[in-house]
Amino acid sequence: MSNNIDRTGHVTLVGAGPSADLITVAGLRALRAADVVITDRLVDQALLQGLRDDVYVVEAGKAPAMHKQTQDEINHLLVQYAREGCNVVRLKGGDPFVFGRGGEEVLACRAAGVEVTVIPGVSSAIAAPSLADIPVTHRGVAASFTVVSAQSRVDFEQFAHIDGTLVFLMGVSKLRDIVRGLASGGRSLATPVAFIEDAYGSGERITRTCLGDAAVVATRISLQSPAVIIVGDVVNVLRDVMASVRAA
Ligand SMILES: C[S@@+](CC[C@H](N)C(=O)[O-])C[C@H]1O[C@@H](n2cnc3c(N)ncnc32)[C@H](O)[C@@H]1O
């Protein structure tokens, strides 16, 4: 990029949602006005195909030479390009503030005196259950939902006592710990569970099971990341209601 420091750059964190169709109008507008786009592995690549030819794209998950940039390196790039006067878009899968380290990027920009704004996106925590016909709240069934990062070394037993829907992100490698924790915390083994893999992507797959069978089913289907894991009665609620309507 040029060393033009006459104009002031700007950073916009844009939530890309789970697919190119599910980005917001404001997000798409920001993307179309970008000089530099720093993107993530989980962003739908179709969003990058519509960019002007002169837009500089950095794939933060891969480049350069398959080196996965650290968060500090990404923060540095955001500040560097903005200081060169560029309109920088940081494009992130889902929503930037849902396990997306968007807060750290905002702080890094502000600490460097760089203007930064955030355009929210549709998080996979919401989009994946919608795709599977699962309302995360439903009157009389679940009055709350809790979104949990399964990678945060949490004690999963504590979530057994939450009276609502549980939505686990980054949970594939932790599934056995999740099941063990919820069961030992008192959640019934009959509690419905859904796996939604690669929602809106080419590997999209929806699997319904129950807590007691979840680990076995995950092995049988070879559950793959990215996946959202839903635990709670909402998993089957629309099916159950429709079945009872048909039976009446
Ligand atoms: C680092 S978190 C980022 C979450 C993202 N900021 C969001 O709001 O969706 C990555 C996790 O999000 C979930 N995820 C993201 N995209 C997904 C998709 N298309 N299908 C299923 N799960 C997805 C998976 O649990 C994945 O491991």
The ligand as a MOL file (V3000), in Angstrom:
LIG
                    3D

  0  0  0     0  0            999 V3000
M  V30 BEGIN CTAB
M  V30 COUNTS 27 29 0 0 0
M  V30 BEGIN ATOM
M  V30 1 C -14.5930 -18.2090 16.6800 0
M  V30 2 S -16.2930 -18.5610 16.7160 0 CHG=1
M  V30 3 C -16.8870 -17.1920 15.8000 0
M  V30 4 C -18.3670 -16.9680 15.9420 0
M  V30 5 C -18.8870 -15.8640 15.0630 0
M  V30 6 N -18.3670 -14.5850 15.4620 0
M  V30 7 C -20.4000 -15.8050 15.0590 0
M  V30 8 O -20.9910 -14.8490 15.5620 0
M  V30 9 O -21.0050 -16.7390 14.4930 0 CHG=-1
M  V30 10 C -16.3940 -19.8940 15.5560 0
M  V30 11 C -17.5190 -20.8570 15.8720 0
M  V30 12 O -18.7550 -20.3280 15.4270 0
M  V30 13 C -19.5890 -21.3840 14.9820 0
M  V30 14 N -19.8520 -21.1930 13.5460 0
M  V30 15 C -19.4510 -20.1880 12.7790 0
M  V30 16 N -19.9350 -20.3060 11.5270 0
M  V30 17 C -20.6690 -21.4300 11.5090 0
M  V30 18 C -21.4370 -22.1060 10.5120 0
M  V30 19 N -21.5330 -21.6360 9.2680 0
M  V30 20 N -22.0840 -23.2380 10.8600 0
M  V30 21 C -22.0180 -23.7300 12.1070 0
M  V30 22 N -21.2940 -23.1320 13.0820 0
M  V30 23 C -20.6430 -22.0030 12.7940 0
M  V30 24 C -18.8290 -22.6840 15.2460 0
M  V30 25 O -19.1920 -23.1360 16.5350 0
M  V30 26 C -17.4080 -22.1910 15.1970 0
M  V30 27 O -16.5500 -23.0910 15.8640 0
M  V30 END ATOM
M  V30 BEGIN BOND
M  V30 1 1 1 2
M  V30 2 1 2 3
M  V30 3 1 2 10
M  V30 4 1 3 4
M  V30 5 1 4 5
M  V30 6 1 5 6
M  V30 7 1 5 7
M  V30 8 2 7 8
M  V30 9 1 7 9
M  V30 10 1 10 11
M  V30 11 1 11 12
M  V30 12 1 11 26
M  V30 13 1 12 13
M  V30 14 1 13 14
M  V30 15 1 13 24
M  V30 16 1 14 15
M  V30 17 1 14 23
M  V30 18 2 15 16
M  V30 19 1 16 17
M  V30 20 1 17 18
M  V30 21 2 17 23
M  V30 22 1 18 19
M  V30 23 2 18 20
M  V30 24 1 20 21
M  V30 25 2 21 22
M  V30 26 1 22 23
M  V30 27 1 24 25
M  V30 28 1 24 26
M  V30 29 1 26 27
M  V30 END BOND
M  V30 END CTAB
M  END
